[in-house]
Amino acid sequence: MNTFLPRPVGRLIDAFGRLPGIGPKTASRLTFHLLRAPKEQADSLARAILEVKEKIVLCSVCQNLTE
């Protein structure tokens, strides 16, 4: 994380960087894209992530995603 960035920006870059296939450059691009995007777009992304974590599970029988 760059020490010249505000802490929330660095934390988001770190969080994106922990995703598979996302390196530091892509994590930075995603973060700065969200900073420039309308608040509604960031809110929508955050809600979609939370909804998936709250409502979707892996079926123990067929291994498909299910509610």
C-alpha positions as CSV (number, residue, x, y, z in Angstrom):
1,M,0.0,0.0,0.0
2,N,1.2,3.5,-0.9
3,T,1.8,5.5,2.3
4,F,0.8,8.7,0.5
5,L,-2.8,7.5,-0.1
6,P,-5.6,8.0,2.4
7,R,-6.1,4.9,4.6
8,P,-9.5,4.0,3.1
9,V,-8.1,4.1,-0.4
10,G,-5.2,1.9,0.5
11,R,-7.5,-0.6,2.3
12,L,-9.7,-0.9,-0.8
13,I,-6.7,-1.5,-3.0
14,D,-5.5,-4.2,-0.6
15,A,-9.0,-5.8,-0.5
16,F,-9.2,-5.9,-4.3
17,G,-5.6,-7.2,-4.5
18,R,-6.7,-10.3,-2.4
19,L,-9.1,-11.4,-5.1
20,P,-7.8,-14.1,-7.4
21,G,-6.3,-12.8,-10.6
22,I,-6.2,-9.2,-9.4
23,G,-2.7,-7.7,-9.1
24,P,-1.7,-4.4,-7.5
25,K,-2.2,-2.4,-10.8
26,T,-5.7,-3.8,-11.4
27,A,-6.6,-3.3,-7.8
28,S,-5.5,0.4,-8.1
29,R,-7.5,0.8,-11.3
30,L,-10.6,-0.6,-9.8
31,T,-10.3,1.6,-6.7
32,F,-9.7,4.8,-8.7
33,H,-12.6,3.9,-11.0
34,L,-14.9,3.6,-8.0
35,L,-13.7,6.9,-6.6
36,R,-14.7,8.6,-9.9
37,A,-18.0,6.7,-10.2
38,P,-21.3,7.9,-8.9
39,K,-22.0,7.0,-5.3
40,E,-24.9,4.9,-6.5
41,Q,-22.6,2.6,-8.5
42,A,-20.4,2.0,-5.5
43,D,-23.5,1.4,-3.3
44,S,-24.9,-1.1,-5.8
45,L,-21.6,-3.0,-5.9
46,A,-21.5,-3.1,-2.1
47,R,-25.1,-4.3,-1.9
48,A,-24.5,-7.0,-4.5
49,I,-21.5,-8.4,-2.7
50,L,-23.4,-8.4,0.7
51,E,-26.4,-10.1,-0.9
52,V,-24.3,-12.9,-2.4
53,K,-22.7,-13.5,0.9
54,E,-26.0,-13.5,2.8
55,K,-28.2,-15.5,0.4
56,I,-26.1,-17.8,-1.8
57,V,-24.7,-21.1,-0.7
58,L,-23.2,-24.1,-2.4
59,C,-25.6,-27.1,-2.5
60,S,-24.2,-30.0,-0.5
61,V,-25.9,-32.5,-2.9
62,C,-25.3,-31.1,-6.4
63,Q,-22.6,-28.5,-5.8
64,N,-24.6,-25.8,-7.6
65,L,-25.1,-22.3,-6.3
66,T,-28.5,-21.9,-4.6
67,E,-30.5,-19.6,-2.4
